[in-house]
Amino acid sequence: MNESIDYLHEVFDAFGPIRARRMFGGWGIYHDGLMFGLYAAGRLYLKTDSHNVAQFEAAGSEPFTYMQRGKPVKLSYWSAPEVILDERDQARLWGRSAFEAALRCKSTR
């Protein structure tokens, strides 16, 4: 693992235990076996859906975007507000919001 991933364990301590898995040049961040976060290019992204995306937009977050066949593809993971890296209560709230979005997404499959 790397230092940033180790630090995310501390960040989300109040939220609950997390696990990180290597994927596509980044890391998937999991809680209770469900991916609710993505760490890529030195940045943390959290799962969004129609219920919580406005919260991320209001915080000035941006969607995770990558290029595929020369076109940008946006995922339903938005950048986490910087405040969660320093305030564990905020990390718990934003982590819970992202985890609930992941649960809703799972239930629609």
Secondary structure, DSSP 8 states (H G I E B T S, - for coil): --HHHHHHHHHTTTT---EEEEETTEEEEEETTEEEEEEETTEEEEE--TTTHHHHHHTT--EEEEEETTEEEEEEEEE--GGGGT-HHHHHHHHHHHHHHHHHHHHT-
